[in-house]
Amino acid sequence: MAIVEDVAEDSDGTRVSQGDSLVSEDLLSTLLALCAKFRLPPDMVPAFMQEDQPLHALRAYQNEVLEALRRASPLIRSPAFERLDLDEQGRVVGEMSRLYGSDPWCSPGIISEIDQITEGLPRPTLAVHLLQSLRPIFSSTAHPMINPFTSRALSRPAGGTEAKSDFHDESAQTFKLPEHWGSYNILGWSCDQLPSSDIEQHIGLILPPTLVLMDDWESPWRGRGVKVLDRWIDKVSAETLRRMGMDKLLSDTLIHTLSIHPDQPLSGVLETALKLINRTTKGRDKVKAERIEEIMDKAIIKGWIYAPAGQKGRASVIHIAKQLETLCEEVGSGMVRWLKSIIPHLVDPLQYTPSAAVVEHYASNLRALLCVMRTCKETGRIPRWRGQIIDFICRLWVQVQERSGLDEALTPREIQKLSSLIVEVFGELIEQHPAIREKELPALVNINSGIFGPLVKAVG
């Protein structure tokens, strides 16, 4: 006999059960109807995927998703849901996990709700099932540097050089189709649910789609791939990474991504690259040094050289300065090796007239300069650069003070930001070379006591 219970119909036609005894077919159809509310509005999909959507549209979408999740929660946590087969449960959980990420359409509230809903489910089993369901979406763009049977790294592309061209053929990238939106979040959520032993066991389901994303020709997709990698890389032993050749393959991909410098910088790539390098080069100092050198060359030095001028390249150079601070923490006093490139690229832009548009660029360069100076302090090499540093930061100081009365004046907060950083840099330089107090500071006062007097007093 069929189990009968009271099923109410919502105002939009979605059937919502009030109990645990809903028959399986009705439960699944009800949940899938609620999951349909998760889909991105068709007319907004391109904007969503480009992370360029109106805030009000995002809020409305997120509120609707949260409401649908809350209505689905008691149904998914009911005994009736446990009676659904794995494929049916996977359809529901898969739709939810599209929302489990850092995309604009996701939110901490949505992620928290999904965590609560899936708490009592067999997550590892569902994760493996979802990984298997993702294979067709990514297999049409098989990565040319991975053995399709063993998932080991190849020394040269399978299929020759033409394989790389085929790999980037947009017509074969089915994971980018609107109906597969958020597929990388399904991949990421699934990796989150698996313990280390399962990650290694199912690496053939995890590594290929991750690398397909990481090596995509569009930077945003590369960034999504790196975020997925970061969610599982710690669960794979360094020995396994080296044995399968993944250490070099993944490092090469990450460093290439660092070398691209898109107009919208990708966050977290450097941190993931350093984490991977540190884990896989223990006891191999030469290999680590070569990797760090490659990062410095491609991510930092060439980033400055080839960054577009003006507004187009501003976000990129700001990001480079922040990456330099991260590398200071990693490399330590070894940064002295690159001072001939670092200091000129940090101070040269400071000679130009400051405006609201460049304040953050100048501030990021000053912060990076201060970090480099402190990192290399014990080497005694920074004082050799005092002439160039003093020259450019004093030019900036003069222009910051002079622009306070102009029509295009900097705001008091902007003036304070730059002025305080100049004082910090000057103070650090004096600490490393006290003789500046006897020579350079009096010379500045003699040039213009009205302009430089406050600076000398601040560092004195």
N, C-alpha and C positions, 0 to 999 in steps of 0.2 A: 504494500500500500504506500502511495506517495505521501510524503510528509507535507502537511499543509500549514501555512502560517500567514500572518497578516503582512502584506507587502503594500506599502504606500507608494503612490506615484508623485514625484516631485513636480513642481510647477513647469519645469522644462522637459518633462516626460521621462526623466530618469527614475527607475524603480529602486527604492531603498528599503531594505528589509529591517525589521525591528527586532529580529531574534537570530538564533543560531541555526535554525533548522531549515533554512531555505534550500530547496533542491539544487543540485549542482549546476544544472543548466541555467536556472534563473540567477543563481549567484554569479556565475561567470559572465553572463550577459549584463547584469547590473554593474559589475566591476569594470567591464570593458567600456560600458557607457560612461562611467565616471572617468576612466582613463582617457577617453576621447577628449575630455576637457583639458588634458595636458598638452595637446597638440598646439604648436605655434600657429597663430592665424596665418593662413596662406598668403595674404597680401603683405605680411610683415616678415616672412621667412628670410628674404634676402637681407633685410636690414638687421634682423636678429643675428644671422650668421656673420655679418660684418661688424657686429658689436656696435652698431650705430643706430639705436632706436630711441624714440622719445621716452623720457622718464615716466610720463603719465601712462603710456601704453604698457610699460613694464610693470608698473604698480598694479594696474587693473588685471593684467594677466596673472601675476603672482598671487593676488588675492583670490582669484577664481581657482587657481591650482590648489592653494591651501584649503579652501573650502571643500573641494573635491576629495582631497586627501583625508580630511577629517571625517567626511562621510564614508569613505572607503575603509577607514581604520577598523571599526568594529566588525565589518564583514570579513576582512583579511585575518583578523585575530580570532575568528570564530572557528569552532570544530568543523563547520561545513567547508571552510576553505582547505583544511587539512585533508579532506576527502577528495579534493581535486587532484588530477594527475599532475606529474611534474611539468609537462608541456603547458598545461592550463595555468598553473601557478607561475611559471616562467613568463607567460605572456603578460600577466598583470605586473609582476615585479620588474620585468624589463621596461615596461612603460614608465613606471615610477623612477627607475634608475637613470632614465634620460635626464632627469632633473637634478641628479646628484653630482654637482660639479661647481666650477667657479664662473660659469657663463653668466651674462647679464640676466638671463631669465631665471637663474637659480637664486636662492637666498638662504641664509642661515636657518630661517624658520621652516622652509621647505625641507632642507636637509635633516633638520631635527625631527620633523614629522615622519619622514621616511625611515629614519633610524628607529623610532618608536614602533612604527607599524611592522617593520620586519624583524623586530627583536626576537620573537618566538619562532621564526621560520628557520628551516634548514638552510641557512645562508650558503655554506660551502657547496652543497649539492646544487642549489639554484645557480650559484656563480658559474660552476663548470658547465651547466646546461646553457646558460646565456653565452658563455664564451664559444661554445659550439655553434650556437645560432648566429653569432657574428661572423663566422668564417666565410660564408658566401658573400657577405657585404665587402670584405676586404680581399678575398682571394683573387678577384678579377684584376687586382693590381699587385700581384705577387712581387715581393721585394727581390731584386736581382742579386743581392749579396747574401741571401740566406738559402741554405739547402732546404728545399720544400719538404723533405722527408725527415731530416734530423734536426732542423732549425739551427744547425751550426753555421758559423760565419764562413763565407767563401773567400778565397784569395783573389778571385776576379769575378766579374759579373757573369751569372749564368745566362747563356744566350749571347754573350759578347757585348760589345759597346752599344749595339742597337737596343738591347734589353733595357738600358737606362732610359732611352727615348720613349719606349713603349710604356715604361713604368710611370712616366709623367703625362701620358696621354689622358687628357681630361675626360674623354668619353668612357674610359675604363674605370674612373674613380667613382664607383657607385656609392661609396660611403658619404659623398657630398650631396647626394640627391635629397630633396626636401623630405621625402618619406623616411629617410634614415637619420633625421636630425638627432643630435645627442647620442649617436652610437658610441662615440668615444667615452661618454660618461657611463654608458653601460659597461664598457671595457674597464674603466677605472673602478667603478663600484664592485665589479666582480673580483678584481684583483685585491681590493680592500678586504674581501670576505675570506680569502684563502690564506692558510698558514704557509710558512716557508716551504714545508715539504710538498704541499700541493702546488705551489707556484712552480717549483722546479719540475714536478711531475708533468704539469700541463704547460710548460714553457712554449711548446709548439702552438698552443692556442693564444698565447699572450704576446710573445716577441714579434711575430710577423705583423699583426695589425699595429702594434706600437711603432715599429720602424716605418711602416707605410705612412703613418701620420708624421713622424719625425723628419722624414726625407721628402715631404711634399714640397712642391715648388711655390706654394703660397705660405708666407710667414705665419699667419694666424694658425694654420693647421699644424705647422711645425711646433708652435707653442703648446697646442693642445696635446700633441704627442709627448712632449717633454713632461708635461704635468702627469700624464698617464704613467710614463716611465718612473717618475719620482714616487709613485704610489706603490710600486712593487720591487724596485731595484734593491732595496735594503733587505728583502726577503730571500734573495739569491746569494749564496755564498760566493766569496771572491774566487775560490777555487773553481767553482762551476763556471763563473763568468770567463775566467781565463781558459779553461779547458775547451769551452765551446767557441772561443774566439770572440765572445761578446764584448770583452773589455775594450779591445781596439775598435771594433765596429761601432759600438755605442759612443766611445770617446770621439772618434772621427766625425760622427754625425753631429754630436753636440758642439764640437769646436767649429764645424762648418756653419752651424746655425749661429754661433756667436760672431762669425765673420760677416754675416749678411747685413746687419744694421738696418732693419726696416724703419720706415718713418714712425711707426708705432712700436717701440721697443718691446721685446719679449722678456717678461720677468721670470726669475727663477732658473734660467738656463745655466748661468755660470755656477750657481750654487750646486745644481745637480751634477754638472761636469766635474767640479772639484771633489764632490763626495765620491763619485765613481772612480776618479783617478786615485784618490787617497786609499780607497778600499782595495784597488786592484794592483797597486804598485808598491805595496809594503815589501821592504827588502830589495826593491829595485829602484834605487835612488836616481839612477841615470835616466830610466824611462820616465819617471815622474818629472824630472827636470826638463826633459824634452817636451813633455806635454804642457807644462807651465809656460815654457818659452813660446810654444806654438800659440797658446792662448794670448799671451802678452802681445805677440806680433799681430795676430789676426783680429782679436777682439778689441785691443786698445790702440796700438800704434797705427795700424792701417785704418782703424775706425776713425781716428782723427784725420788722417790724410785724405780719406775719400768721403768724409761726411759732407753732404750738400751744404752749401752756404745758406745763410739766412734762416728764416722761419722753418723751412722744410727740414733742415738738419738739426734743429735746436734740441728736439726731444732726444735725438740720438746721442749728441755730445753730452747732454746731461746724464744720460744713462751710462755712458762710458766712464764719466767721472765717478759715479756710484760704484761701478764695477771695479774701478781702480782701488777704491777703499776696501772692497771685499778681498781683492788680491793682496793688498798690504797685510791683511790679517793672515792670509795663507802663506805668503812668501817671506814675510818678515824683512830683516835687513838685506836680504837678497835683492830687494827692489833697487838697491843702489846700482845694479847692473844696467838699469834702463833710465837712469836719471837724465842722460843726455837727450832722450826723447821726451820724457815725462814733463820735466819742468818747463821747457819752452812751450809745449802744447797747452799747459795749464795757465801760464801767465800771459802769453801773447794776446789772447782775446781781451784781456783786461785793459788794454790801452785805448779801446774804442769807447765812444760816448755811451754811458749807461742809460738805458730806458727801461720802462716797465716790462717790455717784452724779453729783455735779456737778463733781468735781475737773477732769476733762478739759475741761468747758465753760469753767470759770474759767481754766484754763491756756491754752486756745486763744484766749480773749479777751485775756489778758495778752500772749501772743506777738504777736497781731495789733496790739494797742496799741503794743507796742514797735516793731514794723515800721513802723507809720504815723508814729510819732514820729521815727524815724530817716530815713524817706523825706521828711518835711516839714521836716527840720532847717534847711535853708538858707533857708527862707521866714521863719523867726523867729516863726512863729505858735503853735507849741506852748506856749511859756511862758504865753500868755494862758489856757490851760486848766489851769494848774498847780493852782489851787484845787480844781477838781472831781476831777482825777486823784489828788491827794494825799489828799483826803477819802475816796474810795472804796477806794484801795489800803491806806490805813491801817486802815479798818474791817475789811477782809479780813485784814490782818496780825494785828489783835487777835483776831479769831475763830479764826484758824488756831492761834495760840498757846494760846488758852484751851481749845480742844477737845482738846488733847493728853492731858488727864487724864480725859475723859468716857468713859462706856460706849461711845458711838458714835464713838470717837476716830478721827481719820484715822491712817493708817499713817505711820511715819517717812518712807517714800519719798514719800507724798502731801504731807506737810508740807514736805519738802525741795523738792519740785517747785514748789509754790506760793510758798514763801518765797523761793527763788532768783529766780523771775520777778518778784516784787514788788521785790526788791533791784535787779534789772536795770532795771526801769521807773523806779524812783526815781533810780537812778544816771544814767540817760539824761536825766531831767528836770533834775537838778542840772548836768549837763554843758551843757545848753542854757540854763540860767538859774542861774548860780553863786550868785546872791544868796540862794537857798534855804538855803545853809549858815548864813547870818547871821540869818535870821528864822525859817523854818519848822522847821528841825532843832532849835534850842534850845527852841522852843515844844513840840515833841513830847516832848522829855525832861522838860520841866516838867509835862506832863500825867501821864505815868507812865513813870518812868525804867526800871522793871523790864520793862515791855512793849516800849517803844520804844527803850530803850538799845541792844539788839542790832541793831536796824534802823539806827539812826544810826551805829553803829560800822561796820556792813557797807558803808554807802554813803559813809562819811567818808573 
